[in-house]
């Protein structure tokens, strides 16, 4: 019986952690999108020696997919900035 209780407790803990991490991902995506928008809109990438926003997001340390970045920024503009 103790083994079942321990397993049930473990499953509950794992499920809680999954939910917490999902919430963190959502929060971080919005923060990331806002920062990327700021870099793009204010042309901050030029201060970092990149000629274009696209070259900034494609740098090896980031290697973001261009279409995903623009989707994130659009979602940020529609759902965060607007409200």
Secondary structure, DSSP 8 states (H G I E B T S, - for coil): -HHHHHHHHHHHHHHHHHHHHHHHHHHHHHHHHHHHHHHHHTTGGGGGT-SSHHHHHHSTTT---HHHHHHHHHHIIIIII--
